Amino acid sequence: MRAFLDNLPALFLALAFGAALFGLLARLLGVRRVWPFFLLALLFLTLALWAGLE
């Protein structure tokens, strides 16, 4: 459990990158409403910064 909590900011950054990449790929494939993916990426980025500040 300790190792999981030590790597929590890295996990959130990876999830943010994945959500942003998924949103970008969806947009390139023609999906019009991709803003939820970018919002999710922003949320994960915010969580990564918050977890790193503790």
C-alpha positions in Angstrom: 0.0 0.0 0.0 2.9 2.3 0.8 4.4 1.9 -2.7 1.0 2.7 -4.3 0.6 5.9 -2.3 4.2 6.9 -3.1 3.5 6.6 -6.8 0.1 8.2 -6.8 1.2 11.4 -8.6 2.8 9.3 -11.4 -0.4 7.3 -11.7 -2.5 10.5 -12.0 -0.1 11.9 -14.6 -0.3 8.7 -16.7 -4.1 8.8 -16.5 -4.2 12.4 -17.6 -1.9 11.7 -20.5 -4.0 8.8 -21.6 -7.3 10.7 -21.4 -5.8 13.6 -23.4 -4.4 11.2 -26.0 -7.7 9.4 -26.2 -9.6 12.7 -26.7 -7.1 13.7 -29.4 -7.4 10.4 -31.2 -11.2 10.5 -31.0 -11.2 14.0 -32.5 -9.0 12.9 -35.3 -11.5 10.0 -36.0 -14.3 12.5 -36.3 -16.0 12.5 -32.9 -17.4 15.9 -32.3 -17.9 15.9 -28.5 -14.4 15.2 -27.0 -14.5 17.8 -24.3 -15.3 15.3 -21.6 -12.0 13.5 -22.2 -10.0 16.8 -22.0 -12.0 17.7 -18.8 -11.1 14.3 -17.4 -7.4 14.9 -18.3 -7.5 18.2 -16.6 -9.0 16.6 -13.5 -6.3 14.0 -13.4 -3.6 16.6 -13.9 -5.1 18.6 -11.0 -5.1 15.5 -8.8 -1.5 14.8 -9.7 -0.4 18.2 -8.7 -2.4 18.0 -5.5 -1.0 14.6 -4.6 2.5 15.8 -5.3 2.2 18.8 -3.1 1.4 16.8 0.0 
